[in-house]
Amino acid sequence: MRSRRSMAAATAVLTDTPTGQTAGELTDVAYLPDGSALTTGRQGSVRWTPKSGGQSTEIASIPVYTGGSLGLTSIAVAPDYATSRTIYTARALSTGGGERAFRVSKWQAEGTGAPTGLTGEKPVLQIPVNSDNRGIQDLAVDPSGADLWVAVGDNAADQAPETATKDTVDKFALRALDPGQPTGKILRVNTNGVGVSNNPFYDKFAPDSWRSRTYLSGLRDPRLTLDQRGGIVVTDNGWAARNEVNIALPGQNLKWPCWEGNGKTPGYRDLAECGGVLNTAPLTETARQANSGLLGGVFYAGQSYPESYRARHFVADKGAGTLSTLSFDSTGRMVDQPAALASGIGTPAAIATAPNGDIVVADASTSALRRLSYRPANKAPTASFDVTVEPVTRRVWFDASTSTDPDFDNLDYEWDFGDGGAGTGGVLFHVYDPAAEKGDRHPDREGQPRGDDDHDPVRHPRSHRSHRSGGHDVRTGSGHALPRERADHTDGGGHRSRRRAAHRELNRGEGGLPESGQLHDQRAAHRFGAELLAALPGGQRQQGRHHRVRDQQPRCRGQSAVRRPATAGQGLDRRVA
């Protein structure tokens, strides 16, 4: 079941779709052409979640090695999946004799519609493991389907930067600087695992060498995103102080471990190997906090988001639990630095683009897919009702079927009859006690009898055989009043009608009720205190419970009012700037 969580801006909604992965284990997501999703769990689980967000199914449990942070880390879908049924995975596995390796594999999805399994594994790449940290971190398939992009971490042992010296740092990290080594790189290979012929270091005599496969060097903990306009955005998580966002240029070296962002790194900076290494400045950098790390760089090309978020890149910080946007121009110059769009989004493990362009965050803490959607501003419905009286039985029928909603949402109805009675439904009746008629007092003037010259607090037509009231004044969950609209209840002269004629009509019948089968104007409905509350378009729920928005303004009886779903998110740390 999907759980929908609204955000502080009225039209922004995070929709949570459970994946079935164990909480804390979700590592990646990839969408199939039909809008369903494949997700990976660190322990080797591959699950399919239908587009509707219904029950997920495990389609494979792949053997993995899960020491440290390793395991099944990434999944990618071939562009021609509809016909080829091809997907790719990246994982760590045991190879026997205590040895371990990082492997990219090609698989075929079983079944003809929804995938039911994975079969026919074909290894594409395999890299020996040095330590239980930062292996193959990300995987993407080129839109042509011919090439794979593989983000490989430095695979060095961890150490606290505060105590690092040139004698204690793991020099294995220096391999990130060498195009002839596989770690700390963005690799580009064809689907058979050999280097692409226009790679910057390609050697036609050794197409399967690491040098031939290397596209970008000098990385620690990279993630990559293919910009649909062309180009590759790479985020790299630092060690001591800074995280980076980069545009990948062929053959470029970003100089980890000697540099991190625009600063030199503890311990490594004192090594002879880093002595003459000049920095390559990142596109931008952010301060690194405890357990933080940037990922994503997904470009939004849809049309449903506000203009200010279009043609921007989205990045998430898995430690801070934030989703931010940034932009740069065609020359690679920053236009807008990363700015937080939402916070409290969990522990992002990956960012993807849904088939309609919406940004989706894979939250490892809940193992849910959190989809950011923007909907057109929710317009308030117009409450309207007809009233019919049965004088003998004192039964008053109320029919709200003429209420309308400009968004064509389904409406629920609540009634306050003004005498302590209440009801629900579009059509219903209420029987009034005769005692309610004695004294003919204005319901909003304590102790003051109603006179013939008193004015109604709402406008209404004279001598109208049925009652129809319109108008609303509601507030969103954030307290902003929506525009007030009222039907024209004035008489032909532009003055408020008096209750004189209706008053005489009511007093002719038993107990003051009119003898006619219908009310002559709003007066009787007003006097009986019938109050229509057209409420809550169906389906707007949070955690399975309706959240109603109550009008904060005083409302006289007989005036129709509208309730719309509350903009949830109050009390939730999910904010939209």
ZILIN-V568801 format. One record per residue. RES is the residue in one small letter. PSI is psi as a letter, one per 20 degrees, with the letter a starting at -180 (none if undefined). OMEGA is omega in whole degrees, -180 to 180 (* if undefined). D_CENTER is the distance of its C-alpha to the mean C-alpha in whole Angstrom. Layout:
BEGIN
res;psi;omega;d_center
RES;PSI;OMEGA;D_CENTER
RES;PSI;OMEGA;D_CENTER
END
This chain:
BEGIN
res;psi;omega;d_center
m;p;177;15
r;q;173;12
s;p;-174;11
r;p;179;9
r;o;180;8
s;q;-180;9
m;r;-169;9
a;h;175;12
a;p;-167;12
a;h;-173;13
t;j;180;11
a;p;-177;8
v;p;169;6
l;o;178;3
t;o;-178;5
d;p;176;7
t;o;178;10
p;q;-180;13
t;i;-175;15
g;i;175;18
q;q;177;19
t;p;179;20
a;p;-179;18
g;i;-174;19
e;i;-177;20
l;p;-178;17
t;h;-177;18
d;r;178;16
v;q;174;14
a;p;-177;16
y;q;174;15
l;r;-176;19
p;h;-178;20
d;j;179;19
g;i;173;15
s;r;-172;16
a;q;170;15
l;p;178;18
t;q;178;17
t;q;173;19
g;q;-174;21
r;h;-177;23
q;j;175;26
g;j;-178;26
s;p;171;24
v;p;-176;22
r;q;177;20
w;p;177;19
t;p;-178;16
p;r;-179;17
k;h;-178;15
s;i;-177;15
g;j;-180;14
g;a;-175;17
q;p;178;19
s;r;-178;19
t;p;173;22
e;p;-179;24
i;i;178;26
a;q;170;27
s;o;-171;28
i;p;177;29
p;p;-178;32
v;r;169;31
y;p;-171;32
t;k;175;30
g;q;179;32
g;c;-180;30
s;j;-174;27
l;r;-179;28
g;b;174;27
l;o;-168;25
t;h;-174;22
s;q;178;21
i;q;179;21
a;q;-177;21
v;p;178;22
a;q;179;25
p;h;180;24
d;k;-176;27
y;h;-176;26
a;h;179;26
t;h;-176;30
s;h;-177;30
r;k;-176;28
t;p;171;28
i;r;180;25
y;q;176;26
t;q;174;25
a;p;-177;26
r;r;169;28
a;q;179;30
l;q;176;33
s;p;-178;37
t;j;178;40
g;q;178;43
g;k;180;45
g;j;180;42
e;q;180;41
r;q;-180;37
a;q;169;35
f;p;-176;32
r;p;167;32
v;p;-177;30
s;q;175;30
k;p;-177;30
w;r;170;30
q;p;176;30
a;p;178;28
e;r;-179;30
g;r;-179;30
t;h;176;30
g;d;174;27
a;p;179;24
p;p;-179;25
t;i;180;28
g;r;175;29
l;p;-178;29
t;r;173;33
g;l;-179;35
e;p;176;34
k;o;178;35
p;p;179;35
v;g;178;34
l;q;173;34
q;p;-175;35
i;p;177;36
p;q;-179;38
v;p;175;36
n;g;180;37
s;r;-177;35
d;l;180;32
n;q;165;30
r;m;177;28
g;c;175;29
i;o;-171;27
q;h;-175;24
d;q;-174;22
l;p;178;23
a;q;178;22
v;p;178;24
d;q;-180;26
p;h;178;25
s;i;-177;29
g;i;-175;28
a;h;-173;31
d;q;173;30
l;q;174;28
w;p;-173;27
v;p;178;27
a;o;-176;26
v;p;177;28
g;r;-177;29
d;i;176;32
n;k;178;33
a;q;178;35
a;q;-180;35
d;q;174;34
q;q;179;36
a;p;-179;35
p;h;-178;35
e;h;-177;37
t;j;-174;40
a;p;171;40
t;r;-179;43
k;i;-179;44
d;i;-176;46
t;i;-179;43
v;q;179;40
d;o;-177;40
k;i;175;41
f;h;-180;39
a;h;-180;37
l;i;178;39
r;h;178;39
a;h;-179;35
l;i;-171;38
d;o;179;40
p;i;-180;39
g;j;178;41
q;q;-174;39
p;i;-173;36
t;q;-179;34
g;k;-171;32
k;r;157;31
i;o;179;29
l;q;173;31
r;o;-177;31
v;r;173;33
n;r;-174;34
t;i;173;33
n;i;174;36
g;j;179;35
v;r;-178;38
g;q;178;37
v;q;-168;36
s;h;178;40
n;j;170;38
n;q;-172;37
p;h;-178;38
f;k;-174;41
y;p;178;41
d;o;-176;45
k;i;178;46
f;i;178;48
a;m;-175;46
p;h;-180;42
d;j;176;41
s;q;178;42
w;h;178;39
r;g;179;40
s;h;-178;40
r;i;-173;36
t;p;176;35
y;g;-177;33
l;q;-176;32
s;r;171;33
g;l;-178;33
l;q;179;30
r;g;-173;29
d;m;-168;26
p;q;165;24
r;q;-177;21
l;q;176;21
t;p;176;19
l;o;177;21
d;p;-176;20
q;i;176;21
r;i;-175;23
g;q;-180;25
g;r;-176;26
i;p;174;24
v;p;-178;22
v;p;170;23
t;q;180;21
d;p;-178;24
n;p;-176;24
g;a;-174;27
w;g;-173;29
a;g;-169;31
a;h;-169;29
r;q;167;27
n;q;-173;24
e;q;165;24
v;p;-176;23
n;q;167;25
i;p;-176;26
a;p;175;28
l;p;-175;31
p;p;177;34
g;i;-178;36
q;q;176;35
n;p;-176;35
l;j;161;33
k;j;166;35
w;q;12;34
p;j;-178;35
c;h;-179;38
w;q;175;35
e;o;-171;32
g;c;179;30
n;j;-180;33
g;q;176;35
k;q;-174;37
t;q;178;36
p;q;177;38
g;f;-178;41
y;h;-177;40
r;i;-179;41
d;i;178;45
l;q;178;45
a;h;-178;48
e;h;-180;45
c;i;-174;43
g;g;-177;46
g;j;-178;46
v;o;177;42
l;q;-175;41
n;q;166;37
t;o;-174;35
a;p;177;32
p;r;173;29
l;g;174;27
t;r;179;25
e;q;177;25
t;q;179;23
a;p;179;25
r;p;176;25
q;r;-180;24
a;p;178;25
n;j;-179;23
s;r;178;21
g;p;-180;20
l;q;173;18
l;q;178;16
g;c;-170;15
g;j;-178;16
v;p;180;14
f;p;178;15
y;o;-179;13
a;j;-179;16
g;a;-177;14
q;i;-174;15
s;h;179;13
y;q;175;11
p;q;-176;14
e;h;-176;17
s;i;-179;17
y;j;180;14
r;q;-180;15
a;k;177;18
r;r;178;16
h;p;-179;15
f;p;176;12
v;q;179;13
a;q;175;13
d;o;-173;15
k;h;177;16
g;g;-179;18
a;i;-179;17
g;k;-178;13
t;q;172;12
l;p;-175;10
s;r;175;13
t;q;175;14
l;r;177;18
s;q;176;20
f;q;-177;24
d;a;-175;26
s;i;178;28
t;j;-178;31
g;k;178;28
r;p;-180;28
m;p;174;26
v;g;178;25
d;p;177;22
q;q;180;22
p;p;179;18
a;p;-176;17
a;p;175;14
l;h;-179;11
a;q;177;10
s;r;180;12
g;k;-177;12
i;j;177;9
g;b;180;12
t;n;-176;14
p;p;175;12
a;h;-180;14
a;q;173;13
i;p;179;11
a;r;176;11
t;p;176;11
a;r;-178;11
p;h;179;14
n;j;178;13
g;i;179;12
d;q;177;8
i;p;-178;7
v;p;177;6
v;p;173;7
a;o;-176;10
d;o;-178;11
a;h;-175;15
s;h;180;15
t;i;-174;14
s;k;176;14
a;q;173;11
l;o;-178;8
r;o;-174;5
r;p;179;3
l;o;-180;2
s;q;172;5
y;p;178;9
r;q;176;11
p;q;-178;15
a;p;-177;16
n;o;-178;17
k;p;-178;21
a;q;176;23
p;r;177;26
t;p;180;29
a;p;179;31
s;q;179;35
f;q;174;37
d;q;-178;41
v;p;175;43
t;p;-176;47
v;p;170;49
e;n;-170;52
p;h;-175;55
v;g;-178;56
t;i;-176;54
r;k;178;52
r;p;179;49
v;p;179;46
w;p;178;44
f;p;-178;40
d;o;-176;38
a;j;-176;35
s;i;178;34
t;i;175;35
s;q;-177;31
t;q;176;29
d;p;-176;25
p;h;178;25
d;j;-180;21
f;k;174;23
d;q;172;21
n;q;-177;23
l;q;168;25
d;q;-175;26
y;p;173;29
e;q;-177;31
w;p;170;35
d;o;-174;37
f;i;172;40
g;i;179;42
d;k;-177;44
g;i;179;42
g;q;179;41
a;r;179;37
g;r;177;36
t;r;178;33
g;q;-178;33
g;h;179;33
v;p;180;37
l;r;178;39
f;r;177;43
h;p;178;44
v;p;-178;47
y;q;176;49
d;p;178;51
p;h;-179;54
a;h;-180;54
a;i;-177;51
e;i;-174;54
k;p;176;56
g;h;178;57
d;m;-176;54
r;q;175;52
h;p;-175;50
p;i;-178;47
d;j;178;46
r;o;-175;49
e;p;173;50
g;j;-178;54
q;o;179;55
p;q;178;56
r;p;176;54
g;r;-178;57
d;h;-176;58
d;j;178;57
d;q;179;53
h;q;172;50
d;q;175;47
p;i;171;44
v;q;-179;42
r;q;-179;44
h;q;179;45
p;q;176;47
r;q;168;51
s;l;178;52
h;p;-170;49
r;i;174;50
s;q;-177;46
h;p;174;43
r;o;-176;40
s;p;178;38
g;r;175;35
g;q;179;33
h;r;174;30
d;n;-175;29
v;r;179;26
r;q;174;23
t;r;-179;20
g;h;179;18
s;j;173;19
g;j;-180;23
h;p;-178;23
a;p;174;25
l;q;-179;25
p;q;-179;28
r;p;179;31
e;p;179;32
r;q;171;35
a;q;-179;38
d;o;179;41
h;j;-180;43
t;q;176;46
d;a;-174;50
g;h;-179;52
g;j;178;53
g;j;180;50
h;q;176;51
r;p;180;49
s;q;175;51
r;r;-177;53
r;j;-171;53
r;g;-175;57
a;g;-180;57
a;h;180;54
h;g;179;56
r;h;-180;59
e;g;-179;58
l;g;-175;56
n;i;178;59
r;h;-175;61
g;r;180;59
e;p;179;60
g;j;178;58
g;i;178;57
l;q;180;55
p;q;178;55
e;h;-179;58
s;r;-178;56
g;i;-180;53
q;q;176;50
l;q;178;50
h;h;180;51
d;a;-178;48
q;i;-168;46
r;g;-177;48
a;g;179;48
a;h;179;45
h;g;-175;44
r;h;179;47
f;i;176;46
g;k;178;42
a;p;-177;40
e;o;-180;37
l;p;174;34
l;n;176;30
a;o;-165;28
a;q;162;25
l;n;169;21
p;p;-174;20
g;q;174;20
g;i;-180;17
q;n;-177;15
r;q;170;15
q;p;-180;14
q;k;173;15
g;j;-178;18
r;p;179;19
h;q;173;20
h;o;-175;19
r;q;176;22
v;o;-179;23
r;p;179;26
d;p;-179;28
q;i;-179;29
q;q;174;33
p;p;-178;36
r;p;178;36
c;q;-180;40
r;q;180;40
g;i;177;40
q;p;178;37
s;q;180;34
a;r;-174;31
v;p;170;28
r;p;174;25
r;r;-179;21
p;q;177;18
a;q;170;17
t;o;-178;14
a;a;-177;13
g;i;173;12
q;p;-176;16
g;i;175;17
l;p;178;14
d;m;177;13
r;o;-172;10
r;q;174;11
v;p;180;11
a;none;*;14
END
